[in-house]
Amino acid sequence: MNNLATNWHREVSSGERFRFGANWAAFLKRITTEDIELAERSLRTMLEIERLDDETFLDIGSGSGLFSLAARRLGARVTSFDFDPQSVACTSELKRWFFAGDPQWDVGQRSILEGDWFAGLGTFDVVYSWGVLHHTGRLWDAMENTVQLVSPGGLLFIAIYNDQGRASRMWTKVKRAYVRAPATLKWAVLLPAFVLLWGPSFVRDTVTGRPLRTWKGYTARGMDPWRDVVDWVGGYPFEVARPEEIFEFCRAYGFELRKLKTCAGGHGCNEFVFIRSHQRQRGSANKP
């Protein structure tokens, strides 16, 4: 077992990390053509492109591999990595299903917090990390390593949990309680959180004569609503940032904001697309 796998097992066993890959493996069992098409549409919309032919695409924290697959189908040369070995297995399986033996798609186990291996990795036309960097336990170190991987003129597409103040601190406690609870008691944390997250929608849809309408129409980045709840409640480590913190950090590294999609002050992720207009030295930004 390599050091990364050892570290992952230690963190999971000690109740310091959620098994993201196990959740993705469950999702992968029901992936559909529509899920893949939605992922492609998301990339085209946010990056404002039609194709990624001959572009290099780095997927940091590839999870199920869905967006790596979408980028490859759009013509990019893809590099995917994840810290969670089960997520790496999911991405590898998705590659085997659709692009078996393809030399233009590389999948491996890495951590964005590693330092030594970055020197040989080079830079990429598109660096993508959706809902990942805030789960490293060292958000701003992960951000600093990530921005170094974007080529001059390249795009950075990230999504980071919104800072809700007191509510975010409450969710941190919920998430920590979930990952530290024995497997037989995790439902005691999950069930109340599920009611809190979905109860209002169920009531609203029932009152308006459209029971389960929101649940049935849920299409959050291809994930089904139940898997999304488990991911949200269990997602630990957990850090948050205000949109202006992300903006100021990236600007200090020579990035300009190209597209922004917020969660309107609620829980969830703010999405950012930056373009690297010029390059500044590592450590030039003040970390919040």
C-alpha positions as CSV (number, residue, x, y, z in Angstrom):
1,M,0.0,0.0,0.0
2,N,1.5,3.4,-1.0
3,N,1.7,6.4,1.4
4,L,-1.4,8.1,-0.1
5,A,-3.5,5.0,0.4
6,T,-2.1,4.6,3.9
7,N,-2.9,8.2,4.8
8,W,-6.4,7.9,3.3
9,H,-7.2,4.7,5.4
10,R,-5.8,6.3,8.5
11,E,-8.0,9.4,8.1
12,V,-11.1,7.4,7.4
13,S,-10.5,5.0,10.3
14,S,-9.9,7.8,12.7
15,G,-13.1,9.6,11.7
16,E,-11.4,12.5,10.0
17,R,-12.5,11.8,6.4
18,F,-15.7,10.8,4.6
19,R,-15.5,7.9,2.2
20,F,-16.4,10.0,-0.9
21,G,-15.4,7.2,-3.2
22,A,-17.9,4.8,-1.7
23,N,-20.7,7.3,-2.4
24,W,-19.4,7.8,-6.0
25,A,-19.3,4.0,-6.5
26,A,-23.0,3.8,-5.6
27,F,-23.8,6.6,-8.0
28,L,-21.9,4.9,-10.8
29,K,-24.2,2.0,-10.7
30,R,-27.0,4.1,-12.1
31,I,-25.2,6.6,-14.4
32,T,-27.1,7.3,-17.6
33,T,-26.5,8.9,-21.0
34,E,-28.4,11.9,-19.7
35,D,-26.0,12.3,-16.8
36,I,-23.1,12.4,-19.3
37,E,-24.8,14.9,-21.5
38,L,-25.6,17.1,-18.6
39,A,-21.9,17.1,-17.6
40,E,-20.9,18.0,-21.1
41,R,-23.4,20.8,-21.1
42,S,-22.1,22.1,-17.8
43,L,-18.6,22.3,-19.1
44,R,-19.7,24.0,-22.4
45,T,-21.8,26.5,-20.5
46,M,-19.4,27.5,-17.8
47,L,-16.3,27.5,-19.9
48,E,-18.1,29.1,-22.8
49,I,-16.8,26.6,-25.4
50,E,-18.2,24.1,-27.8
51,R,-15.3,21.7,-27.9
52,L,-12.0,21.1,-26.2
53,D,-10.1,19.5,-29.1
54,D,-6.4,19.3,-28.4
55,E,-6.8,21.2,-25.1
56,T,-5.2,19.7,-21.9
57,F,-7.7,19.2,-19.1
58,L,-6.8,18.5,-15.4
59,D,-9.5,17.1,-13.1
60,I,-8.5,17.6,-9.5
61,G,-10.5,15.2,-7.3
62,S,-12.2,13.3,-10.2
63,G,-14.7,11.5,-8.0
64,S,-16.9,9.3,-10.2
65,G,-14.9,10.5,-13.3
66,L,-18.1,11.9,-14.9
67,F,-16.6,15.3,-15.7
68,S,-13.3,13.8,-16.9
69,L,-15.4,11.6,-19.2
70,A,-17.3,14.7,-20.4
71,A,-14.0,16.6,-21.1
72,R,-12.6,13.6,-23.0
73,R,-15.8,13.3,-25.1
74,L,-15.4,17.0,-25.9
75,G,-11.9,16.3,-27.3
76,A,-9.6,17.2,-24.4
77,R,-6.5,15.3,-23.4
78,V,-7.4,14.5,-19.8
79,T,-5.4,13.9,-16.6
80,S,-7.6,12.8,-13.6
81,F,-6.5,12.2,-10.1
82,D,-8.1,11.8,-6.6
83,F,-6.9,11.2,-3.1
84,D,-9.6,8.6,-2.4
85,P,-8.6,5.2,-3.9
86,Q,-12.3,4.3,-4.4
87,S,-12.8,7.5,-6.5
88,V,-9.7,6.6,-8.5
89,A,-11.3,3.1,-9.1
90,C,-14.6,4.8,-10.2
91,T,-12.8,7.1,-12.7
92,S,-10.7,4.2,-14.0
93,E,-13.9,2.1,-14.5
94,L,-15.6,4.9,-16.3
95,K,-12.6,5.2,-18.6
96,R,-12.7,1.4,-19.2
97,W,-16.4,1.6,-20.2
98,F,-16.0,4.5,-22.7
99,F,-12.3,4.9,-23.5
100,A,-10.6,1.6,-22.8
101,G,-6.8,1.8,-23.3
102,D,-7.0,5.5,-24.4
103,P,-3.5,7.1,-24.0
104,Q,-5.2,10.5,-24.0
105,W,-6.7,10.0,-20.6
106,D,-4.5,9.3,-17.6
107,V,-6.0,8.3,-14.2
108,G,-4.1,8.1,-10.9
109,Q,-4.1,8.5,-7.1
110,R,-2.7,11.9,-6.1
111,S,-3.3,14.6,-3.5
112,I,-3.4,18.3,-4.4
113,L,-1.5,18.8,-1.2
114,E,1.5,16.9,-2.4
115,G,4.4,19.0,-3.5
116,D,7.1,17.0,-5.1
117,W,5.2,15.6,-8.1
118,F,3.9,19.0,-9.4
119,A,7.2,19.9,-11.0
120,G,6.9,17.2,-13.7
121,L,3.2,17.6,-14.3
122,G,3.4,20.9,-16.2
123,T,0.5,23.2,-16.8
124,F,-3.0,22.7,-18.4
125,D,-5.3,24.7,-20.6
126,V,-8.2,23.9,-18.3
127,V,-7.9,23.1,-14.6
128,Y,-11.1,21.8,-13.1
129,S,-11.9,21.1,-9.4
130,W,-15.6,21.1,-8.5
131,G,-16.4,20.8,-4.8
132,V,-13.0,19.2,-3.9
133,L,-10.5,21.7,-2.5
134,H,-12.6,22.5,0.5
135,H,-12.5,18.8,1.5
136,T,-8.7,18.6,1.7
137,G,-8.5,20.0,5.3
138,R,-6.1,22.8,4.0
139,L,-8.2,24.8,1.5
140,W,-5.8,27.6,0.9
141,D,-2.8,25.4,0.5
142,A,-4.8,23.4,-2.0
143,M,-5.8,26.6,-3.8
144,E,-2.2,27.7,-4.0
145,N,-1.1,24.4,-5.6
146,T,-4.0,24.4,-8.0
147,V,-3.5,27.9,-9.5
148,Q,0.1,26.9,-10.3
149,L,-1.2,24.3,-12.7
150,V,-3.0,26.7,-15.0
151,S,-1.2,27.7,-18.2
152,P,-0.9,31.3,-19.2
153,G,-4.2,32.1,-20.9
154,G,-5.7,29.0,-19.4
155,L,-9.0,28.5,-17.5
156,L,-9.5,27.6,-13.9
157,F,-13.0,26.2,-13.1
158,I,-13.5,25.7,-9.4
159,A,-16.5,25.4,-7.0
160,I,-16.0,26.1,-3.3
161,Y,-18.5,25.9,-0.4
162,N,-20.1,29.2,0.5
163,D,-19.4,30.6,3.9
164,Q,-22.7,31.0,5.7
165,G,-21.2,32.0,9.0
166,R,-23.0,30.3,11.9
167,A,-24.8,27.9,9.6
168,S,-21.5,26.7,8.2
169,R,-20.1,26.1,11.7
170,M,-23.3,24.1,12.5
171,W,-22.8,21.9,9.4
172,T,-19.2,21.4,10.3
173,K,-20.3,19.8,13.6
174,V,-22.9,17.7,11.8
175,K,-20.4,16.4,9.2
176,R,-17.8,15.6,11.9
177,A,-20.4,13.7,13.9
178,Y,-21.4,11.7,10.8
179,V,-17.9,10.5,9.9
180,R,-17.1,9.7,13.6
181,A,-20.3,7.8,14.2
182,P,-20.2,4.0,14.0
183,A,-21.7,2.6,10.8
184,T,-24.8,1.4,12.6
185,L,-25.5,4.9,14.0
186,K,-24.8,7.1,11.0
187,W,-28.5,7.1,10.2
188,A,-29.1,9.0,13.4
189,V,-27.2,11.9,11.9
190,L,-28.3,11.5,8.4
191,L,-32.1,11.3,8.9
192,P,-32.5,14.6,10.8
193,A,-30.3,16.3,8.2
194,F,-32.3,14.8,5.4
195,V,-35.5,16.1,6.9
196,L,-33.9,19.6,7.3
197,L,-32.7,19.6,3.7
198,W,-35.6,18.1,1.9
199,G,-38.6,18.6,4.2
200,P,-39.5,22.0,2.9
201,S,-39.5,20.8,-0.7
202,F,-41.7,17.8,0.1
203,V,-44.2,20.0,1.9
204,R,-44.3,22.6,-0.8
205,D,-44.7,20.1,-3.6
206,T,-47.5,18.3,-1.7
207,V,-49.4,21.5,-0.9
208,T,-49.2,22.6,-4.6
209,G,-50.6,19.2,-5.8
210,R,-47.3,18.0,-7.3
211,P,-45.9,15.5,-4.7
212,L,-42.2,14.6,-5.2
213,R,-41.9,17.0,-8.1
214,T,-38.6,18.5,-6.9
215,W,-37.2,15.1,-6.0
216,K,-38.0,13.5,-9.3
217,G,-36.6,16.5,-11.2
218,Y,-33.4,16.7,-9.3
219,T,-30.4,16.9,-11.7
220,A,-27.5,18.4,-9.6
221,R,-24.5,17.6,-11.8
222,G,-25.8,14.1,-12.6
223,M,-26.0,13.0,-9.0
224,D,-29.3,11.6,-7.7
225,P,-30.8,13.4,-4.7
226,W,-30.1,10.7,-2.1
227,R,-26.5,10.4,-3.0
228,D,-26.2,14.2,-2.9
229,V,-27.6,14.3,0.6
230,V,-25.2,11.6,1.8
231,D,-22.3,13.5,0.2
232,W,-23.4,16.8,1.8
233,V,-23.9,15.4,5.3
234,G,-20.8,13.2,5.3
235,G,-18.5,15.6,3.4
236,Y,-15.7,16.1,5.9
237,P,-13.1,17.7,6.1
238,F,-15.2,20.8,5.4
239,E,-14.1,24.4,4.8
240,V,-15.9,27.4,3.4
241,A,-15.0,30.7,1.8
242,R,-16.8,33.9,0.8
243,P,-16.8,34.6,-2.9
244,E,-14.7,37.7,-2.4
245,E,-12.0,35.7,-0.7
246,I,-11.7,33.4,-3.7
247,F,-11.7,36.3,-6.1
248,E,-9.0,38.2,-4.2
249,F,-6.9,35.1,-3.8
250,C,-7.0,34.3,-7.5
251,R,-6.5,37.9,-8.6
252,A,-3.2,38.0,-6.6
253,Y,-2.0,35.1,-8.8
254,G,-2.8,36.9,-12.1
255,F,-6.3,35.6,-12.7
256,E,-9.3,37.5,-14.0
257,L,-12.8,36.4,-13.2
258,R,-14.6,35.3,-16.3
259,K,-17.8,33.7,-15.0
260,L,-19.5,33.5,-11.6
261,K,-22.5,31.4,-10.4
262,T,-23.3,31.8,-6.7
263,C,-25.7,29.8,-4.5
264,A,-27.4,33.0,-3.5
265,G,-26.0,33.1,0.0
266,G,-27.3,29.6,0.9
267,H,-25.6,26.3,1.5
268,G,-23.8,24.8,-1.4
269,C,-21.0,25.8,-3.8
270,N,-20.2,29.1,-5.5
271,E,-18.8,28.4,-9.0
272,F,-16.0,30.4,-10.5
273,V,-14.3,30.4,-13.9
274,F,-11.1,32.4,-14.0
275,I,-8.7,33.1,-16.9
276,R,-4.9,33.4,-16.2
277,S,-3.9,36.7,-17.7
278,H,-0.4,36.7,-16.3
279,Q,1.7,34.7,-13.8
280,R,2.8,35.7,-10.4
281,Q,5.1,33.9,-8.0
282,R,3.9,31.3,-5.5
283,G,3.1,32.8,-2.1
284,S,2.1,36.2,-3.5
285,A,-1.5,35.9,-2.2
286,N,-2.5,36.4,1.4
287,K,-4.4,33.4,2.6
288,P,-7.5,34.3,4.6
